[in-house]
Amino acid sequence: MLRNDELGLGDYGLEYIHPEIVVHAPFPDGTYLTQYHDIERTCAEFAKFSKKDAAAYRRMIADYDAVKPILAIRN
């Protein structure tokens, strides 16, 4: 409901921010995994733990990009 400022909150100062970090998960052993908007940086993060998982993530994003227009909310 806020995606396209349907409530007109921009008139009251609402500004959307899009930080480069999407998710950051620290683990008890001191390691961490960070997901970025940048797929290359995200895949490098996954590769710290598993190159296979990094490749699988890259394929998943490519598959999603192929169907994203079908799933996108339209006005």
HELIX and SHEET records of a PDB file:
HELIX    1   1 LEU A    9  TYR A   12  5                                   4    
HELIX    2   2 ILE A   39  PHE A   49  1                                  11    
HELIX    3   3 LYS A   51  LEU A   71  1                                  21    
SHEET    1   A 2 ILE A  21  PRO A  26  0                                        
SHEET    2   A 2 TYR A  32  TYR A  36 -1                                        
END                                                                             
